[in-house]
C-alpha cells in the first residue's frame, strides 16, 4: 500500500513537471494524470476491501509528524476521485488541444497537483497533514479557476472563491486548535479516543466550526455564493472535477469528524445538518430552474444535490442521537450513494457543457437549439445525464433518493415528535427538489438540443473529437450500471457505514443481481423492471414507426402554419419563457426586477421595437453578503485613517500596546 501511494504521488508530480518544466508536454501531463488516477483507484478499492495503511513522515519536530491513513471511508472517496479524475484527464487531452499554449500549460500543471492534494486530504490522519493538503487543494483549484484571468469576470469570481475558501479554512483551523488544546494531540486517532471525555459544550463548538468550514467548501446555503461564480469561468473539465469530487471532499470531512472523531452528539447536530440540506436542495434547484447560462445552471444544481447528501447525513445524525442505528446506517448509505451518483452525472454534464461550448454553441440556452442533429454523441450524453441527475429511474440518482426517503420515513415512524417533524421536512424538501430538478433538466435538454438553431454558432456547431465524446458517455454508463444493480455499491457502503456508526451492517445486498432490500420487511427495490419495460416500449414504438413509414409514401414537407404570419426562429419556446411560471409561483423567493422600454412606436398597438429586461434578486448576496461587505469596507476606511504615515504616531501605538500588555500581564 505504501509503495502504491508513492507511485501515485510520483506519477502526479511527473504530470505537473511535464507541463511546466523542461518537457513542456501537456499531453504527457494528461497521461500521467490518467495513470495516477488508475493507481488511486487501486488504492481506493484496496481500502474498501479491508486493506489498512498507516504511515508517518516526521518533519524534525515531534508534534508535527505528517500521518496518513487508509481505511474504507477514505477508500470510497478515493475511488470517486479515481473515476472522475481518469475521465477528466482523457477529456482534457482533447479540450486543451486547441487552447492557447499558456492556458493549456497552466491547466496541465495545476490539474495533477489538484488531484494529488485531494488524495492527500482523504489520506490525512493528523491536523497538520490535513490542513496542508486542504490549503493545497484550495490554492490549486483557485489557480485553475483563474486560467482565463485576463477577464474581469474571472478575476471577480476567483476573488470571491478565494475569500470564501479561506474563511472556511480559518473555521477548520479554529476547530482543530480547540480539539488539540482539549486532547493535547494533533493526531486524529487520539481525538477519536478522547472524544467521550471532551466537554459537550466544546464538542458542540467544534462541530459548529466544522459545519461552517466544510459547509463552505461543499457550497451549502448560505455559503454557496462562490459556486455559481467559479464554475462558469473555469475550464469545463475543471468545473466537473470541482463539482464532482471537490465538493465530496467536504462531505468526507463532515462524515469523518461528525461520525468518527467527535463521537455521538446531541439532537441539534442532526437538525442543523438536515435543515441546511433542505434549504440547499430547495433553493439550489429554484435558482437552477430559472438560469439561462448552462454552466451556472449546473452549478446551482450541484448546490441542490449537495443539499440532498446533507439531508442524508442529517438523518443519520438524528438516527444516531435517537439510538436508531439501523436507520442511521441506511441514511448514511443514502448520502454516500447519492454522492457517488452525483459525482458521475454532474461531471458528465459539465463535460457536455464544455463540448457544446467548444463546438461553438456557447453557454446561453436561449442561443442554442437543434444541437442533437449536429452533435449526436454529445447530445446523447446530455439526454441520458439529464434524467439521471434529476433522480429518475433507472439511474443511480433515483436509488440514492429512494434510500433517503426510506430512512426519513422510518425515522419519522420510530423517532420522537421533534425528529418526526424534521423527517417530514426532509421528505417535503426532497419531493420539491426532485420535481423542480426534473423541470430544470427538461428545459436544459429540450431547449438546448431540440428545435432549430437560435444563433449562428449553434447552426454551425460540429461534433467534438473522440477524447471529448467518450468520457461523459462512460460516466453516464457507470451511473446506469449502479442504478440497475445498486447492491453492488450499496452492500459495501452498508459495511462502511456500520463501521463508522459502530453497529451491524444491514442487509443491503444484491439479490438476483438487481434487487436491493432494506433491513425492515416489505421494502424492496427491483429497478431492472423499469428499463426492461422502457426498452420494450421503445422497440415497439420504433417497429411501429418503421412499419408505418414502409406502408405509406413520404409526405411533402410544408412550412408550419403561424396564424397567418411567418414563424421565425425566435418563435420557439426559449429557456426564459420556460422559466416564467416558476418565476411567478416563487416570486417571493426570486423577487424579480423587470424593465420595459418602448424605443419606437407608430401606434400604441403597433410597436416596432420593445426592449425587455428581467432578472431575479440573489437574496443572500443582497441581504447577507452585501451588508457584510459594506461593514468591512467602513472598518477598512477607519483603519486607513490610523495609517497616517507619522512615525511619532506609530511609536505612540507601540507604547500604548506595550502598556496594555503590561497591565494585562499584571
N, C-alpha and C positions, 0 to 999 in steps of 0.2 A: 504493500500500500504506500509506503514512504517513497519507494522508487517511482511509483506511478505518479504521485504528486509532484515529485521533482521533474519528471518528464513533461507533465502538463505545463508547469511554470517555464521550463526551458523552451518548449515549443512556442508559447505565447511571447516570451521575451525575444525569440528569434523573429517572430512575426512583426513585432514592433520595430526591431532593428532593421528588418528587411525594407521597411517603408521609409524610415527616416535616416538610416545610417549610410554606410558606403555602398550597399547593394542597390538602394533606391528602386526596389521592385515591389509595388503594391500587390501584384498578383501572388508573389511569394508570401506576403503577409496574409492574404486570404487563405492560401493553402495551409499555412501554419495554424491559423485560427481554426480551420476545419479539423485538422489533426488534433489540436489541443482540445477541441470540443468532444471529439471521439474519445480521447483519454479521460476527459471529465465524465463522460457518460459511463465508461467502465468503472471509474471510481464511485460514481453515484449508485450504480447497480450493485457494486460490492457492498456499499453501506446499507442499502435496503435489504440485501441478502443476509446481513448479520455481521459483516466484517467491521472491525473496530480499529481505529488508528488514533494514537495519541503521541504527539511529538512536541518538543520544546526547543526553541532557538535562543540561548542566552545572549543578552546584549552587553554583558560586562557588569551590570548592576543586578543584584539578586532580586529586587522587587519587580524588575522589568524583563521577564523572560517571555518571549512570544510563544504561546502554547496553541497547538492545533489539535482538533479532534474530529473524527469522522464517525457518525452514527446513522441510524435510519432516517432521522429527520433531516439532517444536512444532506444525506444521500438522495432523498427525494427531490430536494430543490436543486441539487447538482445535476440530476437527470433533466429537469426542466431547462436549466441553463445550457446543458449539452445539446439538447434537441433544437432549441431556438437558436443557440449560437452557431450550430452547423448550418441551419437554414439561412441565417443572416450572412454567414461567410460565403456561401455559394451565391446568394443573391447579390452581395456586394461586388463580386467578381464582374458581373455584367453591368451593375448600376454605376460603378465608378469608371468603367472603360471609356466613356465619352465625357467624363468630368474634366474640369481644368486640372492640370497636373498637381498644383499645390493643394487643391482641395482633396484630390484622391490620396495624396501623400499624408495629409493631416488625418483624414478618416482612417486610413490604413495603419497609421501609427497608434492612434488612441483607442481604436476598437479592440485590439488584443489586450491592451492594458485595462480596458473596461471589463473585459471578460475575466481577466486574472483577479482584479480587485473584487468582483462579485463572488468568485470562487473562494477567495480568502476570507471574505465576510462569513460565508457559510461554514468555513472550517475553523474559524477563530474560537478559542477556548479561554481567553482571558481578555480583560478590558483593554489593555494596550494594543494587542493584536487586532481586536475588533474595531477600535476607533481608527487605527492606522488604515486598515482595509476600507472602512466606511468612508473616510475622508478621501482616500484614493479613488474610490468608486464615484464619489460626488464630483471630484475635480476632473476625472476622465470624462464623465458624462457631460459636464459643463463645456469642456473643450470640444466635444462632438456637437453639442448644440450650437456652438459658436463657429461652426465650419464656414458658414456664409456670413462672416462677421462684418463685412463692409456695408451691410444694410442696417438702417436704424432700427427696423422692426426686430431683427435678430439680436442686436445689442440690448434693446429694452427687455426682450424675452429672456435672454441669458442673465441679465442682471436680476430680474425677479426670481429666476430659478436659483441663482447663487445665494441670494438673500434668504429665501425660504429654506434651502437645504442646510445653510449654516445655522439658522435658528433651530432647526431640528437637531443638528449636531450638538449645539450647546445644551439642549434639553437632555440628550443622551449622556453628555459629559457630566452634567449635574447629577443625573440618576446614578451613574457609575461611581461618582465620588461619594455619594451618600451610602451606597452599598459597601464601598471599600472602607469607609470610616466605621461602619457598623460591624463589619466582619474582620477587618484587619488584613484583607487579602484582595488581590485583583483577579484571582482565579475563579472561573465560573463554577467549577465543581465545589469549591469552598462556599460560594454563595448559595448553591442549591442545598448543601448540607446545613448551613446556618440559617436558612430562611425561616424555619419554625420558631427560632429564638429571637428574631428581629422584632422590634416593637411594631404592632399593627399600624400605628399612625405613620411610621417611617416607610413601611412597605407600601402603604397606600399613596404616599407622596411620590415614591419611586415609580409606582405604576402609572400615576398621572403624568409624570415627566416622560416615561417611556411611550405612553399613548400619544403624547404630543410629538415626540421625536420620530417614532416610527409612522404615526399617522400622517405627518407632513410628507414623508418620503413616499408613503402609499397613496397620497392625494385624497385622504378622507376629508369630507366637508367639515369645517370651512377652510382647511389647509390645502385646498386643491388648486389655488389660483395659478400656480406655476405651470400646471399640466397643459391646459388648453393654449398656453402661450409657447411653451418649449417644443411640443410635438410638431406643430405645423412648420416650424422653421428649421428643424433638424432634418438631416437626410432620412429618407423613409425607412431604410433598414435599421438605422439607429433608433428611430421612433419605435419600431417594432421590438427591438431589444429592450428599450427602456420600459415600454408598456408591458411587454410580455414577461420580462424577468425582473427588472429592477424594482418594480412595484411589489413583486412577490418576495424580494429580499426583505422588504419591510414587513411583509406578512410573516416571514420566517422569524424575524426579530420579535414580533408580538407573540408568536407561539412559543418561542424559546423562553422568553422571560415570564410571560403570563402563566404558562403551564409547568415549566420545568425549574426555573431558577427562583421565582418568588413564592412558590408553593400556593396552596389553596387560599383564595381571597374572599372578601365579603361579597354580598349580593350586588352592590352597586358597581363593581368592576364589570360584570357581565352586562348590567343595564347600560352602562356608559358606552361600551363597545357596540352593543346591539343598536342603541339609539343613533350612534354615529354611522353605523351601517345603513340603517333605514333612511336617514337624511341623505347620505351619499348616493344610495341606489336611486331614490326618487328624484332628487334634484339633478343628479348627473344625467339621467335619461331625459328629464324635462328640458335641459339645455341642449341635449343632443338632437332631439326631435325637431327643433326649430333652426338648426345650424345648416348653413349652405356650404361652408368650407368642409370638404370631405375629411381632411386630416383632423380638423378641430372637432368635427362630429365624433370621430373615433376616439379622440382624447376624452371627451365628455362621457363616451360610452365606457371607457376604462374606469372613470370615477364611479359609474353605476356598478360595474362588475366587482370592483374592489369593495363597494358597499355590500354586495351580496356575500362576498367572502367574510366581511366583518360581521354580517348577521349570523353566519355560521359560527364564527369564533365567539360572538356574544352569547349565542345559545349554549355553546359548550361550557363557557364560564358560568352561566346561570345554572346549568345542569349539575356542574361540579359543586357549586355552592349549596345546592339543594340535596346533595348526596345521590343524584341520579346519574351514576357513572356510565351506564349503557347509553342513555340518551345523549350525554355529553360526548361520548365516543362517536356516535353516529353524526352529531352536529359537526365535530371536528373533521370527520371524514368528508362530510359535505363541503366544508370550507376548502379543504385541500384538493378535493376532486374538482371543484369549480375553478380553483386557481390553476390547475393543470389545463383544463379545457380553455380557459381564457388565455393562457399563455400561447396555446396553439392557434386559436382562431384570431385573436387580436393581432398577433404577429403576421398571420396570413393576410389580414385586411390591410395592415399598414404596407405590406409588400405590394399588394394590388394597387393601393393608392399611389405608391411610388412608380409602379408600371404605367398607370394612367397618366401621371404627370410626365414621366419620361417619354411616353408616346406622343405628348403634345396636347392632351386633353385638359390639363390643368387640375386645379383643386376645387373649383367652383362647380357645384352640381347643376346650377342653372345654366352653365355653359357647356354641359356635356350632352349626352343623348346619342342614341344609335351606336354605342360603342361595342355592343355584343357582336355585331357583324364584323367590325373591323379588328377587334381584339377578342377572338373567341376563347382562347385559353385563359387569359386574364379575367374575362367576363365570367367564365365558368367557375373560376376560383372564388370570385366575389359572390356569385349566385349561391354557391354552396356554403360559404362562410357566413352569409347574412342570416339565414335561419339558425345556424349553429350558435352564433353569438347572441341571438335573441332567445336562446333556451328552448328551441323547438326540437321535438324528436325527429329522427333517431340519433341525434348528435349528443356528445358527452355533456354539453351545456345543460341539456334537459335533465340528465341524471344527477348532476350536482344540485340543481334547484329542487328536484324531486326529493332528494335526501334531506335538504334543508327544510322543506315543507313537512316531511315526516317527523323530523326531530322537533320542530316547533309545535306541531300538533300533539306529540307525546309529552312535550314539556308543559303545554297548557293543561293537559289532562292530569298529569301527576304532580305538578308543582303547586306552589301557594297561589293565592289570589293575585298578588303583585307579579309573580312570574307568569301567570296565565295572561294577564293584561299585556305584558311586554311581548309574550309569544304571539299573541294575536296582532299586535302592532307589527311585528316582523312578518307575519303572514300577509297582512294587508300591503305592507311595503313591497314584498316580493311580487305579489299579484299585480300591483300598479306598475312596478318597474318592468315586469315581464310584458305586459300589454303595450306599454309605451315603447319598449325596445323593439317589439315586432313592427310597430308603426314606423319607427326610425329607420330600420333597415329595409322595409318595403320601399320607403322613399329613396334611400340611397341606391338600392339596386334598380328600382323601376325607373326613376328619373335619370340616373346616370347611364344605364345600359340600353334602355328601350327607347322607342320613338325615333325621331330624326335628329341629326346633329344640330345643336343650337349655336355653334361657333365654328369658325374656320379651323381651329385646332382640333376639335372633335371630328370634323369631316375629313381631315387629312391624317388622323391618327393611324398608326400601324402597329402590329403586334411586336412585342419585345422579344429578345433572344431567349434561348432555352434556359440559360442560367437564371433568368428572372421569371420564367414561366413555371419551372418545376417546384421550387421551394414552397410557394403558397399552396399548390395542389397537394404536395406531400403532407404539409401540416394539416390541411383540412381532412385528408385521408386518414391521418393518425387520429384526429378527433372523432371521425366517424367510426373507426375501429373501436375506440374506447366506448362510444355510445352503444354499439352493437354487442360488445362483451364487456360491460362495466366491471364485472367481478375481477377481471384481470388486474385492474388497478385498485379497485375498492378493497379487495381482500388483503393485500399488503398494507394499504393505508389503514385498515382496521387494526392490524397488529401494531403499526406505528403509533396510532392514536391511543391504543390501550397502553402501550409502553409509556407514552407521555403522561397519561392520566393516572397510571398506576392501577388499572383494572384489567379485566379479561377481555380479549378480543371478541366482538360479537360475530355472529355468523353471516358476514358479508362475503359470500363465496360465489364461485362460478358453478352454475348448475346448467347442464346441457349447453354450455359454452356461452349462453346469452341471458341467463336468468339471475337476477340479483335479489336476495332475500334479506330481510331485516330481522333483528333478534326478537321482535314481538310477532305474534301469529297474525296471519291474514294479510300480510303486506308483501306483495311480490311484484317484480318488475320484469317483463319479458319484451324488451324493445325490438327483438328480431321480427315480431309480427308486423310492426308498422312499416319498415322498409320493404318487407315482402309484399304486403298489400299495396303499397305505393308503387313498387316496381311492376306488379301485376296490372294495376290500373293504367300505368304509363304505357306498358306494352300493348294493352288492349286499345288505348286511345291511338297510339301510333299505327297499329294494324288497321283500325277502322278508318283512320285518315288516309292511309295508303290505298286501301280498297276503294274508298270514295273517289280519290283522285284518279285511280285507274279506270273507274267506271264512267267518268264524265270528262268532257273536253276542258281544256284550261280556259278559265273565264277571262274576258277582256278586262284590262286594268284601267280604271277611270278615276278621276280626281274625286275626293270625298265632297259631299255637299256641305257647304258652310253657311247656311241661312242666307243664301243669295250673294254672299261675298266670297273672297278668296282666302283660304286658310293659309296662314303664314307659319313659319317655324315657331314664332313666339306664341302662337295659339295653343301650343302644347301645355300640358299640366307641368308646372315647374315645382322645384323644391320649396320656393317661397309660398306658392299658393297651397301646396300640400300642408304646410305647417300652419296655415291661417286658422283652422278650427282649434288647434292646440293653443295658439296664442289667445284666442278668445276665451276658451274654457279656463285656462290657467293664467288669466290676465293679472290676477293679484300677485302671482309669483313673478311673471315676466316684467310687469309694469312697462308696457310698450310705449315708445315715443314715436310719433308719426309726424310727418311734414308733407304737405301737398302744395304744389306750386303750379299754377297755370301760366305758362310763358306766353302763349298767343291763342287767341280765340276770335273767330269771325262772328260767332253767335254763342250764347250760353250753352246751347245743346250740341254745338259742333266745334269742339276744341281741337286744335291742330297739334298742340304739344303740351303734355302734362308730365311733370316730374313728381314722383312719389318716393319718399324715403321713410323707411321704418326700421327701428331697431329695438332690442329689448334691453332692459336695465340689468346689469350684473349686480345682484343685490349685495353680495358680500363685499365685492370690490368697492361699491359706492358707500355702504353704510358701516362697514367694519374697517377695511384697509385704508380707504381714503382719509377718514378722520385720524387714524393712527399715524399715517404718513405726514399729515398736516401738523400733528402734535410734535412729531420728531423734527420736522423742519423748523418749527418755532423754537424748540430746545437748541437746535443747532445754531440758530440765529443769536440766541442768548449766549451760547458758548463762544461764538465768534467774537462777541464784544470783549470777552475776557482775554482774547489774544491780541492785545493792543500793540505788541512789539516793544514795549517798555521793559528794559532789563530790571529796573528797580521794582516794577510791579511783579515781575516773575519771582524775584528774590523775596518779595513780601508773601507771595503764595507759598513758597517753600518754608518760610518762617512760620506761617500760620499752620501749615500741615504738621511741622515739627512740634509745635505747641500742642496741637490736638492729639498727636500720638503720645506725647509725654503724659498728658492728662489722662488719656485712656489707659496707659500702662500703669499709672499710679493707682 
